[in-house]
Amino acid sequence: MPRSSARSRSATPVWFGRLGLELRRLASPLLVSTRGLLSITFEIPLDPLPVPGEALQPWCFWERPADDHRLLGLGEALRLSKRGDGRFTRLRQCVAEREAGWIHIEQGQARCQARAFLGFAFDPVDPGEGPWESFPNLLWIVPSLLLEWRRGCCSLTFSQDCARREAPARVIDRWMRLLLRLLETSDGAATAAPRLLEMREEPSGAAWSRDVAEAVAAIRDDSFLHKVVLSRTQRLRFDGVPDSATLLDRLAGDFSGCTILGVRLGQATLLAATPERLLSMAGGEVCSDAIAGTLPADGWPEGEGMRHHEHRPVVEAVCAALGRWCDTVEAEAQPTTLSLPGLAHLATPVRGRLSPEADVHDLLEALHPTPAVGGVPRQAAMAWIRAHERHARGWYTGGFGWVGDGDRAELAVVLRSGLLRGTQLMLHAGAGITRISRPANELAETELKLRTLRDRLLS
């Protein structure tokens, strides 16, 4: 897909007026008669747009460049949020109530896969404080406008919660103004990249290495804890505000085999290029990537130990989680090497045939957090992280993606990510700690991950 043409198009293309007339003709009576959610989809001749940066919010962005599939959602027709244990199960109940009366209309050849975005924090009890204060623990959002580019076509979905009982003319005018502002924002000239003024690690390398040593000692002494994933942050401060669209373009260009994520809520923007699919559902089948074990470009001296202590437990846990909701589950006997710029991971795709009663919320409850981001066993690792980690992860190592009709959904684990707030960008990295871990090696792994992400964002 062309990525730069969106910055030079006319703000009001010729189809804009015709779309407005057709939308008024079709939507006006439905906005009066509908009592729940209403979504109307059109096919439009529009090249991919960049995200609107800080000019408009909230927005959600999802892209898999390798699959030629891209989503951009703007505004919110409806949002649901939950927090605490069992959050996915409680969300399912609320979503089911909304879906029961949700009217979808697809005009002509228009076809869309996605209907809503879903994102969540790593820890179900994370209150979302500090830099993550504008990110709910669990968020399900139907955007007012949803653009989906797939296989060279673009669909545009307008959505409204008709329970608000707004005048149809007012709703339609808001839709069209929002679309026009998005088109106008995409015409803005690219600004010069701000200069990096300061870079600070939290915790320091020495302090984090001590945390790793303490975790290794606990694993060797405690028969109940076998693996725990620890993370750290790096804070970058600039002399201006980095452009979100430019940063996402860089990530998509360098990490074309990854999923590119962007979420703007309040005064913060989440950016990520993650290699790990938490789950992909379609046609009664599900796939989840078991990824654990990081190798630099020149290999890793303890590869076999890593396969046994770090990667295999992730594969086993993903198979067990999917097995609760699948009739069959399959995984390769040996991992492959997933090569990315500057590093590689051990990866094993796990596939299953879904049972008729399974849905995305059941699978999320069973899968998250996998040992790749939490540890083994799950509860013991979560307790260790809550007691010892020096910062709130927020959505880092949580998940984000989209859900559609029936059993369609795709969500990724939020890895290789940064949180942008004004002139500051906070990067995240982590490593899986086992009984054979060496603090110096684990520190080097996090520095490699941070450097790889930082170099791409600042290039």
N, C-alpha and C positions, 0 to 999 in steps of 0.2 A: 504494500500500500504506500502511496506517496505520503511523505510526512511533512514536507515543507510547503506544498502548494496551498495549504489552508491559510497561510499567513499573507497571501497576495490576492485572495478572491474578493469580489465585490461584496459589500456589506448587505445588500438587498438583491439577491439573485432573482431572476425572472419568475421562478416558480413560487416565490414567497407569497405574492398576492393571491395566486390561485389556491395555494394551500389554505390561506386564511379564509377564503370564501367557502371552500369545501368543508373546512372544519366547522364553521358557523352553521352551515346547512345541516351537517350530520350531528354535531354535538349538542346543539341548543335544545332539542326535545329530550335527548337522553339525559342531560344534566338536570332536567326537571323531574323526569320519571324515575330515575335511578335512586336507590336509597343507600347504596354502598359504594364500593370502588368502581370507577369507570376508566377504562383504558381504550384508546383509539390509536391504531397504528397505520401509518402511511409509508409507502416507498418513495424516497426522494432522491434526486441526483446530486449527492453531496459527497465530496471527498472527505477523508478523515480530518477532524478538527483537533487542534491541540486543547489541552485543558485550559480553563480560563484563569488560572493562577489565583491571585488574591482578589481579582476584580468581582467575581461572583462566587457565592457559596451558600449552601453546601454543594459539593460535587463529588462524584465517585467515578473512578476510572479503572478499567481492567482490560488487559490486552495479552494475548498470546501471539506474538509475531509469527511464530512458526506455523500456526494454524490459520493465519489471516483472519483473526477474530478480535474485534475491538468494541468496547462499550464505554459510553460517556453519559452519565446521569447528572441532571442538574435540578436543584430545588428538591422539595419533598412534598409529595401528595399525602404520604402517610409514613410515620415512623413508629416502630415498637421497640422498646428496650427492656432488658431483663438483667438481673444480677443475682449471683448466688448459686449454690449447688442445685443441679437439676434445671439450669437456665434454658437449655435447649428444649427440654420437655415442656416447660411452661410456655416457651415461645411457640411451640407447635400448636398448642391449644388456642392461642391468640390468633395465629395465622390462619388456622382452620376456620375460625369464626369469620374472618375477613374474606377468605377465599370463597366461602359459601355464597356470598352475594356479589362477587366480583364479575363484572361484565367486560369482556374483551371483544373488540371489533377490529378485524384486520381488513383494510381496504385494498381491493384489487389483488396484486401479487405480493403485497407486503407480508413478510413472515418474520417473527422475532422469536428468539430462544429465551432471552432473559426477561424477567418481570420485576425482580427486586434485587437489591444488594444486601449482603449479610456480612457483618464483621464482628469480631469479638476479641476480648483481651485474653492473654494467656491464663491468668488466674481468675476463676469465677467470682472470687470475693474482692478482687482489686477494685478500689473505690474510684479510680480514675482521677487522681489528684496531680498537682504540679503541672508538668508539661502536657499531661494526658487529660486534663480536666474537661476538655470539650469532647472527648471520646467516651461514649457510654460503654459499660462493660460488655454488653451485647446489643447490637444494633441491627434491626431489619428495616430497610427503607425502600419505599417505592418512590422514585424520583418523579417530579412533575413532567420533566422531559427526559426521555431515554433514547439515545442514538446508538444504533448497533450496526457496525460494518462487518460484513461476512461475505466472503467469496465475491468481492467486487460490488456488492449491493449495500445500500444503506436504508435502514428502516428507522422511522421516528415515531415514538409512542408518547402520546399526551395522556396524563393520568390525573384524576381528581377524586378526592373522597367526598362524594355527594351528600354524605350525612351532614356536612357543614351548611348545606342549604344556601349557597351563594347564588347570586343572579348569574345565569349562563353567560350573558355578555361580559360580565366582570371576569369570570373564569377564563373565557376564550381570549380576552384582551391580555390577561396576565400571561397565558401560554405564549402568545405571539410576541409580546414584549420581551419575554425571557429568551425566546429563540433569537430574536433580533439582536439582543445584547450579546448573546453567545457568538453570533456571526460577526458582530462588530469587534468584539474582543479578539477574535482570531485574526483580524486584520492588523493588529498592533505590531509595530516594528520591534524586532528583537533588541533587547537592551544589553549594554556591556556587562560582562560578568563581574560581580563584586570581588574585591581582593580579600583574601584570607588574612585575618589579623591575629587570630589566636587559636591554638589547638590544645585541648586539655582532656586527659583521660580520667575517668571516674569508675572504679577506684584505680589508683596507680598500678603499674605493672607489679611492683613489689607487694602491695597489699593484696592484689588478686592472686598472686602466686601463693601467698600464705593461706588464702581461702581454699585454693586447690589442694594444698598439702593437708589441710584440716579435713577436707572432704575425702581424700584418699585414705587417711587414717581411720575415719569413721567407717568407710566401706570395708576396710580390712578387719575392723574390730566388731562390726555390727552385721550379724547374719541377715538382717531385715533390709539393708540398703545395698544394692548392687551397682547402681549407676545414678549419677545426678548431673544435670546440665547446668552449668554456671555461666552467667553472661556479664558483660561489662559494656561501658559506653565511652564514646569519644565525642566531645563537644567542640564544634567549630564555630568561630565567630567571624563575621564578615563586615566590611564597611558599607554594605548595602544589602538589600533583600534579594537572594537568589531567585531566579525565575523557575517556577515549578514545571512549566512546559518544556523548557530547555533541559532540565535535569531528567525528566522522564524520557525525552528523546534520546539523551545520551545512554541511559540505561537500556532502552529498547535496542539501540544500535549495537551495544557491546554485549548484551545478554539476550541475543535473539532466541535462544532455546529456553529461556525462562518465562515466567509470568510477570508482567509489569503491572504494578499496583499503584494507585494514587487515591487518597481520600482527603478532602478538605472539609473540616468541621471547626466552626468557631475561628480561632486565630492560629490554628495549627494545620499542617499538611503532612500526611504520611506518604512516603515514597519508598518503593521497594522493587527489587528484581529478584524474585525468589525461584529457586530450582525445584521446590518441593510442592507437589500437589497433595493436599490433604485428602481430597476426594474429587472424582469426576464421575457423574452419573448420567446415563442416557440409555434408552432402549432396554431397561431392565438389568443393566450391567453397571458395575462400579469398579473404579481403579483408584488405588492409593499408592503413593510413592514412599517406600521405605528408604530414607536417605540418612546415613550416619557414617561418619568417618571422613575426615578431610585430609587431602594429600596435596602438598605443594607440587609445582611442576616437575621437580626432580625426584619425586617419590617420597615414601615415608619409611623410616627404618623399622617400624614395628607393624608392618602391614598385616601379618597373620594374626597378631594379637588384637589389632583393631577390628578385624573381621569377627573374631570370636567374642570379644568383650563389649564392643560398641555397636557393630552393625547387626549381628545376628539377633540380639534381643529386640531390636526395632522390628525386624521382619516377623519374628514370632508374635509380638504384640499386635501388629497390624493384622496379621492373619487371624489371630484370636478375636479381635474386635469385629472384623468383617464376618467371621464365622457365625457370630450371634445373629446376623441379619441376612446371611446368604445361604443358598442351597449348596453352592460349591465355591471353593476358594483355591486359587492357584498362585504359586510364587516360584520364580526360578531358584534352582539349587545354589547358584553362585551369583554374587553381585557383579554388576558391570561397573565400569568407570565412567562417571559423568564429568566430562571435561568442560571447564568454564575458564574465562580469562584469569590467568594467574594461579589457578588451583583446580582441584578435582575432588569429587565425592564418590564414595561407594553407594551404589543405588540398586534397589531391587523393586520393580513394579509388582504390586499385588493386585490380582483381579478376582472378582467374584460375580456370581449370578445371584441377583437380589431375590429374596423371598417376596411374595406379593404384598405382605403387610409392612415392609420396610419403607422408611422415608428418610429424607436428608437429616432431620433432627435426631432420629434414632442413631444414625451413623456417626454424627458429630459427637453425640453423648458417649458413644462407645470408643471412638478413635482419639479424641482430644483429652489431654495432651499425650502424644505418642512419646516413647522413650527417647526419640530424637531431640525433643525440646524440653522434656521434663525429667524422666529417669525411670528406674526400675527398683522396686515396685512403685506404682504411681503415687500412692498416698504418702509413702515414706519420703520419696523424692520431693514432693510438693511441700511437705513439712520442713525439709532441710532448706529448700530455696526460700521459703517464707521467713525462716529464722536467720539465714545467713546472707542472703543477697542484699546489697547495699542500695538498690534503687528499684523503683517500680517498673516492670517491663511494659505495662500498658498493652498495646496490641502487638508488640514485638513477640514473636513465637506464638501469637494467637493465630487467627485466620481471617481471610477476607476473600470474597468472591461474589458469585451471583447464583440466584435460584430462578427456575422457570416453571413452566407448567408440568404437571405430572411428575416424572422422576428425573427431570433435567436439572442439573446443578453442577457447578464447578467452583471449588474453593481451594485456596492455596495457603500454606503456612507462611506467615509474614517473617521472612528472613532477608538478609542483605538489605536492610531497611534503614531509613533515617526519618526523623521527625523534624520538620522545619517550622520554626516559630520566629517570624520577623527576620532578624539578621543572624539567628543562631540555628545550626543544624546539628542534631544529636544522632550519631550513628550507633548501631548496636552490633554486637558479635558475641558468640558463645561457643562453648566446647563441652563435649561429653566427658565426664570424669569417671573413671573406673579404677579398679584396684591396681592396674598396671600403669596408670597415668603418671607422668612426670611433669611437675609444675612448669619447668622451662619449656617443654614441648607444647603444653596446652596454652601457655602465654604466647608462644610463637604462632600457634594456630589462630588465636583471636587477632593478633596483629596482622597476620596475612589477610584475614577476612576484612578487617577494617581498612587496610591499605588498598586492597583490591577495589572495594566500594568507593573509597575516597578518591582514588586516582581517576575512576570513571566519572564521578560527579564533578571533579574539578578540572577535567581535561579541557 
